[in-house]
Amino acid sequence: MESKPSFMEMALEQARQAENRGEVPIGAVLVHEGDVLARAGNRTIADNDPTAHAEILVIREACNKLGSQRLPECDLYVTLEPCPMCAAAISFARIRRLYYGAADIKGGAVESGPRLYNQTICHHAPEVYSGINERQSAELLKLFFQSRRD
C-alpha cells in the first residue's frame, strides 16, 4: 500500500511546479482540520505581482473558501522561512501553526532577520516548527539559483 504524502511533501511538489514555470521554487500548503484548503507555488513572474508568494496565494484562497479573513484553526506548510511580508500576513490571518523547511538567513523574518513574531508590535504569533524536510527544501533552492548563475 502506498503511503499518503505529507503536507510538506505536497509543498515541495508545489515548489517544483513553480520551478518548472521559471519561478523561485517555493511552495506552500494550507491545512484546516487535516484537509488541504489551498496549495500553491510562487507566481510572482506569471502574475506580474511581487506579492504572489506561495504563502500569500494560499492564504488568499483559504480565506475565500472559508469566507473569513482569519484562519485560526489552520496550519501552513511552506518550503522556505517566510519573508517579512508573508510572516506579517500569517500573523494577520491568525494562522495557528507554521511549519517550514529551510531557513532563509538573508530574507527570512521568523527565526532570521527581524524575527517578527518576537516583536511587541506582533498581535499574533503562530506556533513555529522549522527544519521540516529542510534538506530537500534547501537543495531545491540551491540548485535553482546555481542553474541561474551557470
Buried (B, 14 or more C-beta within 10 A) or exposed (E): EEEEEBBBBBBBBBBBBBBEEEBBBBBBBBBBEEEBBBBBBBBBBEEEEEEBBBBBBBBBBBBEEBEEEEBEEBBBBBBBBBBBBBBBBBBBBBBBBBBBBBBBEEBBBBBBBBEBBEEEEBEBBBEBEBEBBBEBBBEBBEEBEEEEEE
